[in-house]
Structures are given as structure tokens and as C-alpha cells.
Amino acid sequence: MKSSPIKLKQNLSPKASAAKKKRDIEYAKSPVRKHRKAENQRIGQRSDSDLHHTGSTVKRVSINNNRGNYGRGTKNE
């Protein structure tokens, strides 16, 4: 698998990077994530909004709000 073209701030050791990759894959394949992915495909994605899962509901949120932490920025996340 090719690495991301985006340079991430985390400078992990090879051992830590492998452990993180394993955790990320396990999470991506968990039943909850599989359910949400299937739900997103049923609802359909649009170019002007993201789907935001809150508990048992899904709501459409503007891209600026969802990716910009609702006006609070992403530096302190």
C-alpha cells in the first residue's frame, strides 16, 4: 500500500507505526464502522456536505462546520 502524499506530524518509529496501522485497520473493520459505512452508502454522499453520525441518527453537516470543528478550528483537537 502506498503511503499518503500528505506529510503527517506524527514521526513514529517503525514499530509504533506498524502497531498504529494494525489498530486503525481493526477499527475500520469493526462492526460499528461497517454499519456506518453501509449506512453512508445507502444515504449517498453529496459534494456540499458531510454525513455526521450522532448516536443512532445521521445528519447532514456543511463541510466547513464538520471539518473546521464548528468554527473552533482544528489546532487544539
Phi and psi in degrees as a GROMACS rama.xvg file:
@    title "Ramachandran Plot"
@    xaxis  label "Phi"
@    yaxis  label "Psi"
@TYPE xy
-74.5403  149.747  LYS-2
-78.872  162.538  SER-3
-68.5301  141.12  SER-4
-73.4122  -13.3798  PRO-5
-84.8066  127.274  ILE-6
-80.9415  117.387  LYS-7
-87.1068  156.777  LEU-8
-77.5317  -19.341  LYS-9
-77.059  119.79  GLN-10
-105.194  87.3207  ASN-11
-94.2993  151.755  LEU-12
-68.9458  159.953  SER-13
-55.8833  -38.4285  PRO-14
-66.43  -45.0464  LYS-15
-67.2394  -37.6752  ALA-16
-63.4451  -41.4836  SER-17
-65.4193  -39.9237  ALA-18
-65.268  -41.641  ALA-19
-64.781  -41.863  LYS-20
-60.2254  -42.5352  LYS-21
-63.6344  -43.901  LYS-22
-62.9398  -43.5955  ARG-23
-63.2833  -41.4793  ASP-24
-66.4401  -42.3987  ILE-25
-60.8635  -40.6232  GLU-26
-67.884  -41.983  TYR-27
-64.2661  -27.0164  ALA-28
-100.155  8.84453  LYS-29
-70.3729  156.837  SER-30
-57.4521  -37.5697  PRO-31
-64.4184  -46.0516  VAL-32
-66.4303  -39.6717  ARG-33
-61.798  -40.5924  LYS-34
-63.1133  -45.8623  HIS-35
-65.3437  -39.7049  ARG-36
-62.9195  -44.0606  LYS-37
-63.9946  -40.323  ALA-38
-63.4257  -42.7105  GLU-39
-61.3211  -40.3387  ASN-40
-66.4928  -37.4305  GLN-41
-66.2824  -42.3928  ARG-42
-71.5151  -42.2817  ILE-43
94.4395  139.389  GLY-44
-95.2136  145.543  GLN-45
-120.11  158.547  ARG-46
-77.2607  -13.5429  SER-47
-102.851  1.51868  ASP-48
-155.412  161.344  SER-49
-111.535  155.854  ASP-50
-93.0881  128.841  LEU-51
-117.613  117.38  HIS-52
-86.1392  121.067  HIS-53
-125.93  102.961  THR-54
64.0204  -119.233  GLY-55
-98.7916  0.813941  SER-56
-112.283  160.481  THR-57
-125.173  130.491  VAL-58
-128.395  151.856  LYS-59
-84.7152  128.729  ARG-60
-126.489  143.314  VAL-61
-62.4261  149.881  SER-62
-60.5055  -42.7503  ILE-63
-59.937  -42.7639  ASN-64
-68.581  -46.1625  ASN-65
-67.7072  -45.0011  ASN-66
-87.5958  -12.4542  ARG-67
-104.72  15.0244  GLY-68
57.1583  41.6792  ASN-69
53.8091  46.134  TYR-70
84.9994  -2.2294  GLY-71
-94.397  -3.70787  ARG-72
78.2569  172.596  GLY-73
-115.608  3.80027  THR-74
-66.2691  -35.1544  LYS-75
-99.6998  13.9107  ASN-76
